[in-house]
Amino acid sequence: MHYCYILLSLKSHIFYYGSTKDLKDRVEFHNKGKVKSTKPHLPWKLVWYGAFETEKQSKNFEEYLKSGSGKAFAYKRLISVALAKKIAKDRKKI
């Protein structure tokens, strides 16, 4: 499987879109400061990921998410839903 993912910077409150074959290792790689473009915005939280059968599908969806319409889709359908679920889960813990 190949994954497309969205990270949220807990420092700068920006999003990062990427794709990888090993999601767990890639998120750790970001949080260890080993990715030049994400290092200044540590730490990162995984807010969404999708699994794809091929690397090409994953890369194509990543490119779409980085486009204007893709960002609008991500904010409306992926990010807001994921963050709303997390907020609801956190509220249940209280």
C-alpha positions in Angstrom: 0.0 0.0 0.0 1.0 3.6 -0.6 -0.3 6.5 1.5 -1.2 10.1 1.0 -1.2 12.0 4.3 -1.9 15.4 5.8 0.1 16.7 8.8 -0.7 19.7 11.0 2.0 21.7 12.6 1.3 22.1 16.3 3.7 25.1 16.3 2.7 27.1 13.2 -0.8 25.7 12.5 0.0 25.0 8.9 -0.7 21.8 6.9 1.7 19.6 5.0 0.7 17.2 2.3 2.8 14.2 1.4 2.9 10.6 0.2 4.9 7.6 1.3 5.0 3.8 1.4 5.7 3.6 5.1 3.4 6.1 6.9 4.6 5.5 10.5 8.3 5.9 9.6 7.6 9.0 7.5 5.7 10.8 10.2 8.5 10.0 12.7 11.0 11.3 10.0 9.1 14.6 9.9 9.0 14.9 13.7 12.7 14.1 14.1 13.5 17.2 11.9 14.9 15.2 9.0 12.8 16.9 6.4 14.1 20.3 5.5 10.7 21.9 4.6 9.0 20.7 7.8 11.8 21.1 10.3 11.0 24.7 11.3 7.4 23.8 12.1 7.9 20.9 14.6 6.0 19.1 16.1 3.7 17.6 13.5 0.4 15.7 14.1 -1.1 13.3 11.5 -4.6 14.5 10.9 -5.6 12.4 7.8 -4.3 9.6 5.6 -5.6 7.6 2.7 -4.3 4.3 1.4 -3.8 3.6 -2.3 -2.9 0.5 -4.2 -0.1 2.2 -6.3 2.5 4.8 -5.7 1.2 6.7 -8.8 -2.3 6.9 -7.3 -0.9 8.2 -4.0 1.3 10.8 -5.7 -1.6 11.9 -8.0 -3.8 12.5 -5.0 -1.0 14.4 -3.2 -0.6 16.7 -6.2 -4.4 17.2 -6.3 -4.4 18.1 -2.6 -1.7 20.7 -3.2 -3.8 22.4 -5.9 -6.4 25.2 -5.1 -9.4 23.0 -5.5 -7.7 20.1 -3.7 -7.0 22.3 -0.7 -10.6 23.4 -0.6 -11.7 19.7 -0.8 -9.2 18.8 1.9 -10.3 21.5 4.3 -14.0 20.8 3.8 -14.0 17.0 3.6 -10.8 15.6 5.2 -9.3 18.0 7.7 -12.4 19.5 9.3 -13.9 16.0 9.7 -10.7 14.6 11.2 -10.3 17.5 13.6 -14.0 17.4 14.6 -13.7 13.7 15.5 -10.6 14.4 17.5 -12.3 17.3 19.4 -15.3 15.0 20.2 -13.0 12.2 21.3 -11.1 14.6 23.6 -14.3 16.0 25.1 -15.4 12.5 26.0 -12.2 12.1 28.1 -13.1 15.0 30.3 
